[in-house]
Amino acid sequence: MKFEPAWEALGEKRYIGVRRVVSMDQLPAVISRAADAAAELLRSTGRESRGGLLVRYLTIDMPSRIKIDVGFCVEEPINLDENGIFGTLPAGCYGTLKYVDASDGVAANARLIDWIGSTGAAMRVRRSEDGDVFDGRFELYSEPTIEGSVTLVKAGILVEGTCFNDTKPSARVDPK
């Protein structure tokens, strides 16, 4: 199954979960353990998830330091103890790409970044001493199919501008 990158206007996504800082080689194992911790956190609140697992990439300094939130989308803000975090993925225009196998994530994200660059759109990212800080970068994992064999993943990166009818973002215009 081959998917093409696309522009997508996404609304704000509230989530609860756990925050981790890992290296690239630790990422798959840490996401798996963090997903279990986030699921337990969600159960403890008595709330229901609004979809599958969300991995938000906050800061990336490849390959040694990646700061992520791993959690589940929720309807309303939730007060949590020190073991959990409540976060918000901002609304906006995202370049997105779906892929099927989580192990293809690095290649899929590289393809998405290349595609965004080829359109002339600017990612909402800034450099800091800790690495590249993304205003909105995520992977959203679908619930497994009945057979449990396929999990669809959607990667997204927030860009400057506004999407109209899922077309290339327009330039940001400041009202005067």
C-alpha positions as CSV (number, residue, x, y, z in Angstrom):
1,M,0.0,0.0,0.0
2,K,1.6,3.3,-1.1
3,F,0.3,6.6,0.1
4,E,1.1,10.1,-1.1
5,P,1.9,13.2,1.0
6,A,-1.0,15.6,1.4
7,W,-1.9,18.9,3.1
8,E,-4.4,18.6,5.9
9,A,-6.1,21.3,8.0
10,L,-6.2,19.7,11.5
11,G,-8.0,21.0,14.6
12,E,-6.3,21.2,18.0
13,K,-5.7,17.8,19.6
14,R,-5.6,17.6,23.4
15,Y,-3.8,14.6,24.8
16,I,-2.6,13.0,28.0
17,G,0.4,10.8,28.3
18,V,4.0,10.6,29.4
19,R,7.1,12.5,28.3
20,R,10.4,10.8,27.5
21,V,13.8,11.8,26.2
22,V,15.6,9.0,24.2
23,S,18.2,8.3,21.6
24,M,17.2,7.1,18.1
25,D,18.2,3.5,18.8
26,Q,16.0,3.4,21.9
27,L,13.0,5.0,20.3
28,P,10.9,1.9,19.3
29,A,11.3,0.2,22.7
30,V,10.7,3.4,24.7
31,I,7.6,4.2,22.6
32,S,6.2,0.7,23.4
33,R,6.8,1.0,27.1
34,A,5.6,4.6,27.2
35,A,2.4,3.5,25.4
36,D,1.7,1.1,28.2
37,A,2.3,3.8,30.8
38,A,0.0,6.2,28.9
39,A,-2.7,3.6,28.6
40,E,-2.6,3.0,32.3
41,L,-2.7,6.7,32.9
42,L,-5.8,7.0,30.7
43,R,-7.5,4.1,32.5
44,S,-6.8,5.8,35.8
45,T,-8.7,8.9,34.7
46,G,-11.8,7.0,33.7
47,R,-11.8,8.8,30.4
48,E,-11.8,7.3,26.9
49,S,-9.4,7.9,24.1
50,R,-10.4,9.8,21.0
51,G,-8.4,7.5,18.7
52,G,-5.2,5.5,18.7
53,L,-1.7,6.2,20.1
54,L,-0.2,9.7,19.6
55,V,3.5,10.3,19.6
56,R,4.4,14.0,19.5
57,Y,8.0,14.9,18.7
58,L,8.8,18.0,20.7
59,T,12.6,18.4,20.2
60,I,14.9,16.4,17.9
61,D,18.7,16.4,17.9
62,M,19.4,13.3,15.8
63,P,20.5,10.7,16.6
64,S,21.3,11.3,20.3
65,R,18.3,13.2,21.8
66,I,14.7,13.0,20.9
67,K,12.1,14.5,23.3
68,I,8.6,12.9,22.8
69,D,5.2,12.8,24.4
70,V,3.4,9.5,24.1
71,G,-0.3,9.4,24.8
72,F,-3.9,9.4,23.8
73,C,-6.2,12.2,22.6
74,V,-9.0,13.2,25.0
75,E,-12.0,15.5,24.8
76,E,-11.4,17.7,27.8
77,P,-8.4,19.0,29.8
78,I,-7.5,16.7,32.7
79,N,-5.5,17.5,35.9
80,L,-2.8,14.9,36.3
81,D,-0.2,14.1,39.0
82,E,3.5,14.3,38.4
83,N,3.4,10.9,36.5
84,G,1.5,12.3,33.5
85,I,1.3,15.3,31.2
86,F,-1.6,17.1,29.5
87,G,-0.6,18.6,26.2
88,T,-2.1,20.2,23.1
89,L,-1.1,19.7,19.5
90,P,-1.9,23.0,17.8
91,A,-4.4,23.4,15.1
92,G,-3.1,24.4,11.7
93,C,-1.9,23.2,8.3
94,Y,0.0,20.0,8.4
95,G,1.9,18.1,5.7
96,T,0.9,14.5,6.3
97,L,1.8,11.1,5.1
98,K,0.3,7.8,5.9
99,Y,2.3,4.6,6.0
100,V,1.6,1.0,7.2
101,D,4.6,-0.4,9.1
102,A,5.9,1.5,12.1
103,S,9.4,0.3,11.2
104,D,9.1,2.5,8.0
105,G,8.7,5.7,10.2
106,V,12.2,7.1,9.5
107,A,11.9,6.7,5.7
108,A,8.3,8.0,5.7
109,N,9.2,11.1,7.8
110,A,12.2,11.8,5.5
111,R,9.9,11.5,2.5
112,L,7.4,13.9,4.2
113,I,10.1,16.5,5.0
114,D,11.5,16.3,1.5
115,W,8.0,16.8,0.0
116,I,7.3,19.8,2.3
117,G,10.6,21.3,1.2
118,S,9.8,20.7,-2.5
119,T,6.6,22.7,-2.2
120,G,8.3,25.7,-0.8
121,A,6.3,25.5,2.5
122,A,8.1,26.3,5.7
123,M,7.9,23.9,8.6
124,R,7.2,25.5,12.0
125,V,10.5,24.6,13.6
126,R,13.2,26.6,15.3
127,R,16.7,25.7,16.4
128,S,17.7,25.6,20.1
129,E,20.6,24.3,22.1
130,D,18.6,21.1,22.6
131,G,17.9,20.6,18.9
132,D,15.1,21.3,16.5
133,V,12.0,22.4,18.4
134,F,8.8,21.6,16.4
135,D,5.5,23.5,17.0
136,G,3.6,20.4,15.8
137,R,5.1,17.1,14.7
138,F,3.4,13.8,15.4
139,E,2.7,10.2,14.5
140,L,-0.8,9.0,15.1
141,Y,-1.3,5.2,15.1
142,S,-4.6,3.7,14.2
143,E,-6.3,1.0,16.2
144,P,-5.1,-2.4,14.9
145,T,-7.5,-4.1,12.5
146,I,-9.6,-7.1,13.6
147,E,-6.8,-9.4,12.4
148,G,-4.3,-7.3,14.3
149,S,-1.9,-7.4,11.3
150,V,-2.1,-3.8,10.1
151,T,-1.6,-0.6,11.9
152,L,-1.9,2.6,9.8
153,V,0.3,5.4,10.9
154,K,-0.1,9.1,10.0
155,A,2.9,11.4,10.3
156,G,2.3,15.1,10.3
157,I,4.4,18.3,10.5
158,L,2.9,21.7,11.1
159,V,3.8,24.3,8.5
160,E,3.4,28.1,8.2
161,G,0.2,29.4,6.6
162,T,-3.3,28.1,6.3
163,C,-4.7,25.2,4.4
164,F,-7.8,25.7,2.3
165,N,-9.5,22.6,1.0
166,D,-6.4,20.6,1.8
167,T,-4.3,22.5,-0.8
168,K,-0.8,24.0,-0.5
169,P,-0.8,26.5,2.5
170,S,-1.2,30.1,1.7
171,A,1.4,32.6,3.0
172,R,0.7,34.0,6.4
173,V,-0.9,37.4,6.1
174,D,-0.7,39.7,9.1
175,P,-3.7,42.0,9.4
176,K,-2.8,45.7,9.5
